[in-house]
Amino acid sequence: MIRRLYDWVMGWSESPYATPALFLIAFAESSFFPIPPDVLLMALAISAPRRAIFYALVCTAGSVTGGMAGYAIGYHAFEIVGKPIIEAYGIGEKFDLVGQQYQENAFAAIAIAGFTPIPYKVFTIAAGVFKIGVPTLVAASLIGRAGRFLLVGGLIRMFGPQIKSLIDKYFNILSIAFVVLLVLGFLAVRMVGH
């Protein structure tokens, strides 16, 4: 089923409605859909590298908006909608760990989750369950999701289609590097504040 969904997502790259589809898939992935929008983002950016940054911004807007829908699921409909989504990813028992991360630093947890391959919807739904402030969710989502999608779009814009295989191969390493930089940035801000 996942392969069929993946093929369906990729099919939109040839459609005249590819840009709205990118927004909607990014929206859905942040709240319930299993296929990340990166696959369509890469296909569109490779087909038109000069528009790669535009596509990354569309993807970011869809994802952040979808994150608010995930929040609403967690806040208003966790038992009926959110819990089955969490259980479908097999991390129901780790959901409380997300809550602990939110108590320590919700902003950092959301920003890091937004950038990494961790299912982002888990964190948006959890934000609603644990009643994280919406401004925190939106600001952290903007940093994490824009960082992720602009990295992909920027690399394709700079290096063209040949960069796709490198992105696919080294995305986890790029994610770790971004997270390290993000954590160092938080530490630096905290040290300056004291």
Secondary structure, 3 states (H helix, E strand, C coil): CHHHHHHHHHHHHHCCCHHHHHHHHHHHHCCCCCCCCHHHHHHHHHHCHHHHHHHHHHHHHHHHHHHHHHHHHHHHCHHHHHHHHHHHCCCHHHHHHHHHHHHHHHHHHHHHHHHCCCCHHHHHHHHHHCCCCHHHHHHHHHHHHHHHHHHHHHHHHHHCHHHHHHHHHHHHHHHHHHHHHHHHHHHHHHHHHC
